[in-house]
Amino acid sequence: MVPEWMKHYVVIEDWEGDGGIRIPEEALQKMGIDVGDSLYLMEEYVGTTRCLVLSKTPRIPDRMDELVDHWTSSGKSAADAQDE
């Protein structure tokens, strides 16, 4: 479930021939970003829905990355974790 503050409706506007969006100040504050910061625009899927995502990093880790990081940090191999 997406938190309510993350749900914003934006309109792509014409900014001197380029498409542009205005991000509400509340969303910028919650994300810890400000005017002039650089973000990455990525295409991601939420379930089967194609979405555009703004991110502070060039890549969004998927769930498998999180699991592997957990196994690695706990000293378990993938085979050990699978046996649990």
Secondary structure, DSSP 4 states (H G I P E B T S, - for coil): ---GGG------EEETTEEE-PPPHHHHHHHT--TT---EEEEEEETTEEEEEEESSSS---HHHHHHHHHHHHT--HHHHHH-
